Amino acid sequence: MFDEFQKNIGYKFKNERLLEVAFTHSSYANEKQLSRDCNERLEFLGDSVLGVVSADYFFHNLSHLPEGEMTKRRAACVCEKSLFNFAKEIDLGKYILLGKGEERTGGRRRPSILADAFEAVIAAIYLDGGLEEARKFILRFLKKAVNEAPKFKDYKTALQEIIQKNPDEHLTYILVGESGPDHDKRFEVEVHLNSNVIGSGIGGSKKGAEQAAAKKALELMGIKE
């Protein structure tokens, strides 16, 4: 399994244990009562590596764009939908280790699971081979996505651009609720302006719930994005 996937991505791991963790969904780890980690911590790291690499690429290759437009286009290229499509390109769903419930309910095709696993693979490559290897892997997808970016309403960025006009105001996104089984999680997030709640949203992922909360905040301000 590992050899086939490594051929697909064009990278050979020195430590295949990292790749095994990247493939391990929380539902599988919980069901098997494994001592090893699931891929959630790798997803966290991979998201940050993706952010650095994509920001660097946009800064050096799309310098003609104003900051706001660069931010919006980059967000479109690294949103959950884009990462889901990247994951499908390398047939990542085939390799993910899922619990029986997730398997039965189509977890291998669930956008949030594949997008998270893609970020976990980025982190695994970063830890195994360093930033330059991770950069090569990311740019394989990012360069193409720059020209084919889906239309994406980045409500968080739109809200931030409004709020940052006043340097004393600060936005914070807080997870206030989580419900449902592993195969159908629902997250509820509030967006706070300083200590005041200005919007809340629900989504199938934390990122989706944050976007929904930002959208609600914009609507309450009378702004239609």
DRENTORTOR-994451 format. One record per residue: residue in one letter; x, y, z of N, C-alpha, C in turn. Coordinates in steps of 0.02 Angstrom, whole numbers, padded with zeros to 5 digits, always signed. Layout:
N
AXYZXYZXYZ ...
//
This chain:
225
M+00042-00060+00000+00000+00000+00000+00043+00063+00000 F+00095+00063+00044+00137+00122+00049+00176+00134-00015 D+00202+00079-00045+00242+00087-00106+00200+00118-00162 E+00139+00094-00169+00096+00119-00222+00082+00194-00213 F+00066+00214-00151+00051+00284-00138+00113+00328-00149 Q+00170+00304-00127+00231+00344-00135+00249+00354-00209 K+00233+00305-00250+00242+00314-00322+00194+00366-00348 N+00133+00365-00322+00082+00414-00344+00104+00485-00330 I+00136+00497-00272+00153+00565-00253+00225+00584-00272 G+00264+00535-00293+00333+00550-00314+00379+00565-00256 Y+00365+00537-00198+00408+00547-00141+00416+00482-00102 K+00478+00465-00085+00492+00404-00048+00509+00422+00025 F+00469+00396+00071+00479+00410+00141+00538+00371+00170 K+00576+00405+00212+00627+00370+00251+00595+00337+00311 N+00544+00370+00339+00508+00344+00396+00434+00334+00377 E+00417+00274+00356+00349+00260+00333+00298+00263+00390 R+00321+00263+00451+00276+00269+00508+00238+00335+00505 L+00270+00388+00481+00237+00452+00473+00179+00448+00424 L+00189+00411+00371+00137+00403+00321+00079+00363+00349 E+00095+00312+00389+00043+00271+00420-00002+00315+00464 V+00028+00359+00503-00011+00403+00546-00053+00451+00504 A-00023+00476+00449-00060+00522+00405-00122+00489+00376 F-00121+00425+00367-00178+00388+00340-00230+00371+00393 T-00213+00376+00456-00256+00351+00510-00307+00402+00533 H-00370+00391+00515-00425+00434+00536-00442+00419+00609 S-00468+00468+00644-00484+00459+00715-00534+00402+00727 S-00580+00392+00680-00630+00338+00688-00596+00269+00690 Y-00543+00261+00651-00506+00198+00649-00466+00189+00713 A-00431+00243+00733-00390+00240+00794-00434+00225+00855 N-00492+00256+00859-00536+00244+00916-00565+00173+00916 E-00584+00151+00857-00615+00085+00852-00565+00030+00868 K-00503+00038+00845-00452-00013+00856-00416-00003+00923 Q-00432+00052+00958-00399+00068+01021-00324+00067+01013 L-00302+00103+00961-00231+00105+00946-00194+00152+00993 S-00133+00134+01007-00091+00178+01048-00062+00235+01007 R-00057+00225+00940-00028+00277+00899-00079+00333+00886 D-00052+00389+00865-00094+00447+00851-00136+00435+00789 C-00193+00471+00785-00228+00477+00721-00196+00537+00685 N-00224+00557+00628-00191+00607+00587-00209+00679+00606 E-00244+00690+00661-00267+00758+00677-00209+00806+00693 R-00159+00782+00729-00102+00826+00744-00062+00841+00681 L-00055+00792+00638-00021+00805+00574-00060+00854+00531 E-00126+00848+00533-00168+00895+00496-00155+00967+00519 F-00149+00977+00584-00135+01043+00612-00070+01070+00585 L-00018+01029+00585+00047+01051+00560+00045+01062+00485 G+00013+01017+00449+00009+01023+00376-00026+01085+00353 D-00078+01106+00390-00113+01168+00374-00066+01227+00378 S-00022+01228+00428+00025+01283+00436+00078+01282+00381 V+00104+01223+00364+00153+01218+00310+00123+01240+00244 L+00062+01218+00231+00026+01239+00171+00018+01315+00169 G+00003+01344+00226-00005+01417+00229+00059+01454+00212 V+00115+01432+00239+00180+01464+00226+00199+01457+00152 V+00193+01396+00126+00214+01384+00057+00170+01422+00007 S+00105+01421+00019+00059+01455-00028+00068+01530-00024 A+00078+01557+00037+00089+01629+00044+00153+01650+00009 D+00205+01611+00017+00269+01625-00015+00263+01624-00091 Y+00226+01574-00116+00217+01569-00189+00179+01629-00216 F+00125+01647-00184+00086+01705-00207+00126+01769-00202 F+00164+01778-00149+00203+01839-00140+00254+01847-00196 H+00287+01793-00216+00340+01798-00266+00316+01791-00338 N+00258+01762-00348+00236+01749-00416+00174+01788-00437 L+00140+01817-00391+00082+01859-00408+00088+01927-00375 S+00148+01955-00380+00163+02018-00346+00125+02077-00376 H+00096+02067-00436+00057+02121-00467-00011+02129-00434 L-00032+02080-00394-00097+02084-00363-00093+02122-00296 P-00145+02162-00280-00147+02194-00215-00156+02141-00160 E-00138+02160-00099-00139+02112-00043-00207+02079-00035 G-00260+02118-00038-00327+02089-00028-00344+02037-00080 E-00326+02050-00143-00341+02003-00197-00298+01940-00191 M-00234+01949-00171-00191+01890-00160-00221+01846-00105 T-00245+01877-00052-00273+01839+00004-00334+01799-00019 K-00378+01830-00058-00438+01796-00081-00422+01739-00128 R-00376+01751-00175-00359+01698-00223-00323+01640-00189 R-00279+01657-00141-00245+01603-00105-00295+01561-00065 A-00344+01595-00033-00394+01559+00005-00433+01511-00039 A-00448+01532-00101-00484+01490-00148-00444+01428-00167 C-00378+01437-00169-00334+01381-00191-00321+01331-00135 V-00331+01350-00072-00315+01304-00018-00377+01291+00026 C-00436+01307+00001-00498+01293+00039-00511+01217+00038 E-00560+01197+00078-00575+01125+00084-00592+01094+00017 K-00629+01129-00025-00648+01102-00090-00587+01089-00133 S-00539+01135-00133-00478+01126-00172-00437+01069-00146 L-00428+01065-00080-00389+01010-00051-00422+00943-00065 F-00488+00941-00064-00525+00880-00081-00508+00859-00153 N-00507+00907-00198-00490+00891-00268-00418+00868-00275 F-00372+00899-00237-00302+00878-00238-00297+00805-00215 A-00333+00790-00161-00332+00722-00133-00357+00671-00183 K-00408+00690-00221-00434+00643-00271-00384+00631-00327 E-00343+00681-00343-00293+00673-00396-00243+00617-00379 I-00229+00608-00315-00181+00556-00295-00216+00496-00265 D-00282+00492-00274-00322+00435-00251-00313+00423-00177 L-00310+00477-00138-00295+00472-00067-00348+00433-00028 G-00410+00438-00049-00464+00404-00014-00454+00329-00011 K-00419+00302-00059-00406+00229-00062-00364+00205-00003 Y-00323+00249+00024-00274+00228+00073-00292+00246+00146 I-00342+00288+00155-00359+00310+00223-00387+00251+00264 L-00365+00246+00326-00388+00195+00372-00448+00223+00410 L-00507+00193+00400-00569+00218+00428-00601+00167+00474 G-00639+00192+00523-00680+00148+00563-00738+00121+00522 K-00770+00070+00547-00824+00037+00509-00882+00085+00494 G-00898+00128+00542-00953+00175+00531-00938+00224+00475 E-00878+00251+00475-00857+00297+00422-00855+00260+00355 E-00832+00199+00355-00828+00160+00294-00897+00150+00264 R-00945+00133+00306-01013+00119+00283-01047+00182+00255 T-01031+00239+00282-01066+00300+00263-01028+00343+00213 G-00980+00312+00178-00947+00346+00123-00891+00393+00143 G-00858+00378+00199-00804+00421+00223-00747+00430+00174 R-00735+00381+00131-00680+00386+00084-00692+00440+00031 R-00754+00462+00025-00771+00514-00024-00792+00579+00010 R-00786+00581+00077-00809+00641+00113-00756+00696+00107 P-00776+00755+00081-00727+00808+00069-00686+00827+00131 S-00718+00832+00189-00680+00853+00249-00628+00802+00268 I-00643+00738+00262-00595+00686+00280-00536+00686+00232 L-00550+00691+00167-00496+00690+00118-00453+00754+00122 A-00485+00811+00133-00447+00873+00139-00401+00871+00199 D-00427+00846+00256-00386+00841+00316-00328+00792+00306 A-00342+00736+00273-00289+00686+00261-00236+00715+00214 F-00256+00756+00167-00208+00787+00122-00160+00832+00161 E-00187+00871+00208-00145+00913+00250-00099+00870+00294 A-00124+00812+00317-00083+00767+00357-00025+00739+00316 V-00037+00725+00253+00017+00700+00209+00070+00755+00199 I+00048+00817+00191+00095+00873+00187+00141+00874+00248 A+00111+00868+00307+00150+00869+00369+00198+00810+00372 A+00174+00752+00351+00217+00692+00352+00279+00702+00308 I+00268+00730+00249+00324+00744+00204+00371+00795+00234 Y+00342+00846+00265+00382+00899+00297+00426+00870+00352 L+00398+00828+00394+00436+00798+00449+00488+00749+00424 D+00473+00715+00370+00518+00664+00344+00574+00693+00301 G+00557+00743+00260+00606+00768+00211+00621+00842+00214 G+00586+00879+00257+00599+00950+00264+00552+00993+00221 L+00561+01058+00229+00516+01106+00198+00519+01103+00122 E+00578+01095+00093+00583+01096+00020+00547+01038-00012 E+00549+00980+00019+00512+00923-00008+00436+00935-00003 A+00416+00964+00054+00345+00981+00062+00324+01033+00011 R+00369+01081-00002+00354+01134-00051+00344+01103-00121 K+00388+01058-00139+00382+01026-00206+00315+00990-00213 F+00295+00955-00160+00232+00919-00161+00173+00967-00168 I+00174+01020-00128+00118+01068-00129+00114+01104-00196 L+00171+01125-00223+00170+01164-00285+00147+01123-00345 R+00153+01058-00339+00127+01014-00392+00053+01028-00404 F+00017+01044-00350-00055+01057-00354-00071+01131-00357 L-00032+01170-00319-00048+01241-00312-00041+01279-00377 K+00012+01266-00415+00023+01303-00477-00036+01295-00525 K-00062+01235-00529-00119+01223-00572-00182+01257-00544 A-00189+01254-00478-00249+01282-00446-00252+01358-00452 V-00195+01390-00456-00193+01463-00462-00232+01486-00524 N-00225+01448-00578-00259+01466-00640-00330+01437-00645 E-00346+01391-00600-00411+01359-00603-00449+01366-00537 A-00433+01418-00500-00463+01425-00433-00539+01430-00438 P-00574+01390-00399-00647+01394-00399-00670+01459-00368 K-00729+01481-00387-00756+01540-00356-00772+01523-00283 F-00744+01561-00239-00750+01545-00168-00762+01608-00128 K-00814+01610-00090-00829+01667-00048-00792+01659+00018 D-00738+01697+00026-00699+01693+00087-00726+01745+00136 Y-00776+01725+00174-00810+01771+00219-00764+01793+00277 K-00720+01748+00299-00674+01766+00353-00628+01823+00333 T-00601+01819+00272-00557+01872+00248-00595+01937+00239 A-00656+01933+00212-00696+01993+00202-00711+02027+00268 L-00727+01987+00319-00741+02015+00385-00678+02045+00416 Q-00622+02010+00409-00559+02035+00436-00539+02101+00405 E-00550+02109+00340-00531+02171+00306-00571+02230+00332 I-00633+02217+00352-00674+02270+00380-00651+02288+00451 I-00640+02237+00491-00624+02248+00562-00554+02278+00570 Q-00506+02259+00528-00438+02282+00537-00428+02356+00523 K-00480+02389+00498-00475+02461+00489-00470+02497+00556 N-00494+02463+00608-00487+02489+00676-00439+02443+00714 P-00377+02464+00726-00327+02419+00756-00343+02397+00827 D-00391+02430+00859-00409+02410+00927-00460+02353+00930 E-00486+02334+00871-00537+02281+00869-00504+02215+00850 H-00526+02161+00882-00496+02096+00869-00550+02042+00861 L-00540+02000+00810-00586+01945+00797-00559+01880+00826 T-00603+01840+00854-00584+01774+00879-00639+01725+00861 Y-00619+01666+00836-00667+01613+00820-00663+01560+00875 I-00720+01544+00905-00722+01499+00962-00770+01441+00948 L-00744+01380+00955-00786+01320+00947-00829+01313+01010 V-00895+01317+01002-00940+01314+01060-00981+01250+01063 G-00980+01211+01010-01019+01150+01010-00996+01100+00958 E-01004+01037+00975-00985+00983+00929-01033+00925+00941 S-01064+00900+00889-01114+00848+00897-01112+00799+00839 G-01146+00743+00849-01152+00693+00796-01099+00640+00799 P-01111+00584+00765-01061+00530+00762-01002+00549+00719 D-00949+00510+00723-00888+00526+00686-00900+00536+00612 H-00947+00498+00583-00957+00501+00511-01001+00560+00491 D-01029+00596+00539-01072+00652+00522-01068+00707+00576 K-01008+00730+00589-00996+00781+00640-01025+00848+00619 R-01050+00884+00668-01072+00953+00658-01038+00997+00709 F-01010+01052+00685-00973+01098+00728-01009+01165+00730 E-01011+01195+00789-01040+01262+00797-00986+01310+00821 V-00978+01365+00786-00926+01414+00801-00957+01482+00809 E-00932+01520+00857-00950+01591+00865-00891+01634+00845 V-00905+01690+00813-00853+01739+00800-00864+01797+00848 H-00811+01815+00884-00815+01867+00935-00776+01929+00910 L-00806+01986+00919-00771+02050+00909-00755+02075+00979 N-00691+02071+00996-00670+02082+01065-00709+02032+01109 S-00753+02054+01153-00790+02006+01196-00862+01995+01174 N-00881+02024+01118-00950+02020+01095-00959+01970+01038 V-01011+01929+01043-01027+01882+00989-01060+01921+00933 I-01032+01917+00872-01061+01952+00816-01087+01905+00762 G-01080+01841+00773-01106+01792+00724-01092+01722+00746 S-01132+01675+00725-01121+01604+00739-01138+01563+00677 G-01106+01505+00671-01118+01464+00613-01108+01390+00628 I-01138+01348+00587-01133+01276+00595-01108+01247+00529 G-01063+01198+00534-01037+01166+00473-01013+01096+00487 G-00998+01060+00434-00974+00991+00439-00900+00987+00457 S-00866+01045+00459-00797+01049+00481-00789+01114+00520 K-00735+01120+00558-00724+01181+00596-00714+01241+00549 K-00678+01229+00495-00666+01283+00447-00732+01306+00415 G-00774+01258+00398-00838+01276+00368-00882+01314+00416 A-00880+01294+00480-00920+01329+00531-00894+01400+00541 E-00828+01409+00538-00799+01477+00544-00821+01521+00486 Q-00822+01493+00425-00845+01532+00367-00918+01551+00376 A-00959+01504+00401-01030+01518+00411-01040+01573+00463 A-00999+01571+00516-01005+01622+00568-00985+01691+00541 A-00932+01694+00501-00911+01757+00471-00964+01784+00423 K-00995+01738+00385-01048+01759+00339-01106+01790+00377 K-01125+01758+00433-01180+01784+00474-01162+01853+00502 A-01100+01862+00523-01079+01927+00550-01083+01981+00496 L-01063+01964+00435-01068+02013+00380-01141+02031+00365 E-01184+01980+00367-01255+01992+00354-01284+02038+00407 L-01265+02028+00470-01290+02070+00524-01265+02142+00518 M-01208+02150+00484-01182+02218+00471-01214+02249+00409 G-01257+02210+00376-01289+02235+00316-01247+02229+00254 I-01195+02185+00257-01149+02176+00202-01163+02110+00168 K-01176+02111+00103-01189+02050+00065-01127+02036+00023 E-01095+01979+00036-01036+01960-00002-01056+01912-00058 
//
